Structure formats: C-alpha cells, structure tokens
Amino acid sequence: MPESTRKLAAIVFTDIVGFTRLTADDQQKASDLLDIQRNEIKPIVESHNGQWIKEMGDGLILTFDTITNAVKCSIKIQEKAKTIDDLNLRIGIHLGEILEKEGDIIGDDVNVAARIEPFAAPGGIAISNKVNDALIREADFTTKYLGKPKLKGVGQEVKVYCITSHDLPETDLSKVSAKLEPEGFQWNVMNSLGVAASVIGLFMLINFMFLRIGYADKDETPSIAILPFENKGAEADEFYAYGISSDLIADVTSAGLIRVAGLKDIEKLDYSNMGYD
C-alpha cells in the first residue's frame, strides 16, 4: 500500500483566465500555451524550492515549505506571465495541512486554496487570512481585505485578501463570479427604521393578537409575549438581536398598560409554527 505523508504547506493554485474561450477558438494555440506555461513557470517554481504537484487542465497545483517562498514565487510567476501572450493568470495561496499520496495532495486546506484563486484579479494574487497574517510582518508587502468566501463543505472560517504591492492588480469584486458571505450586522439608518416599523406594527397588533401567560395572581390585566427578533447576520452578532428584543420588552413594560412576559418565559414557548416571518 502506497505511503502517505501529512505535513503543513503553503498551497498555490493557478488558473489561466479565458482559456476555455481560447480553446474553443484555437485548440492548437491553447495546447501550445500550456507547453509554454510549463516550460517557463516550472523553473521559477524549482528556484523557490517549490513542488510542481500536477497540472489540472490549464491550472497548476504547487506547494512550498514556507509562505515566503510561495508568495515570492507567485510574484515572479506573474511577472513572467505578463511577458507571454494569453498567459493571464489568477493565483490563490493558502497555508494548511495536506496529505501527500502517490504524487498528489488532498485535504480540506487544498480545497480552500482552490476556492481562493477566483478572487484574484487577472494577473493578481489572492491569499487567505493565514497567509496574510504572515505577510503583515513583512514591510515589503501590502494587502487588501476582500471578505469571507462562501466555502461549502469546508470546516473552517476563511477570510480572503489580495496582494496590492509589487505592481499586482487589486481585485474588483464586481467582476468576481465567486460569492462572499454577508458581513456581520451593521447598525445604520435603515436598521433603525426597520426596528421602528416593527415596533409600530407590534402595537397595532396588540389589540387583537396576544398570547396569555399564566401568573400567580390571575388578574384581568392583558398579557402579551413579544417574540425575539431573529438574527440575520453573523453568529457573533446574536447579541444585537437579543438586546433589541430586551429593550423593546422593557419599553412596553414601562408603559404599565399591559403585562409583558420576559424573555426567559418566552424561551420556554414553541412559537415556530405560529406563522410569523
């Protein structure tokens, strides 16, 4: 049974922009371009102590023992690619654990590197937060935060950046087909108007929609439960939704006209099928 080796590596993915169209227009020219890419790029990889893992169509998978070698090699690759007609490359770099087996590599981090590459501009380099964390200690490099890519089937949070130094182009997100996760909850005027409208609507509904909660004194004071707001942002912003619900309950309670159930009482209820959106 072939042996496998697990190790930490800087993983580099490259892709030729427009190669599919080039193949459709001129298959021979496309085939020649792959030969040129191999002949021109492979020596650069070897000079930076990189491993040429394999070619995947027009793409390359490379690994390096250090982030510095991976980034410096990628910059040299882009410099060379600029001198070659139709060799317009996107490059993505990620640091992670790989499993080497029979000359190939597999692993969650390999998939991350592949998903980062589309966020690079043609002629540019996209990197993960792990790579960026290493580069911020280097005065020669500058980067720009792009966002959190949607990575299905990847069990880790990843942030993506692009390198903006060394004459590398900055990513224009409007031209990127890959999707980003929505950023966390940000309070602004529209949020405030939305909450205000919700409060007004709530008071309009109080007269004909209410949920009675049993109390020990059993008086005739009307009782309602204000259902908590659902957080539509990141998990870390859950406290915003909870805080708004708590403040609203406190304001209605202070009016003294009705009895309002506390959040702890509401959490005991099953209101998932009450028809609210």
PyMOL commands that set and color helices and strands:
alter all, ss='L'
color gray80, all
select helices_A, chain A and resi 19-25+27-47+67-81+108-119+129-135+173-175+189-205+235-255+263-266
alter helices_A, ss='H'
color red, helices_A
select strands_A, chain A and resi 4-16+51-56+59-64+89-101+104-106+125-128+143-147+160-163+223-224+259-260
alter strands_A, ss='S'
color yellow, strands_A
deselect
rebuild
show_as cartoon
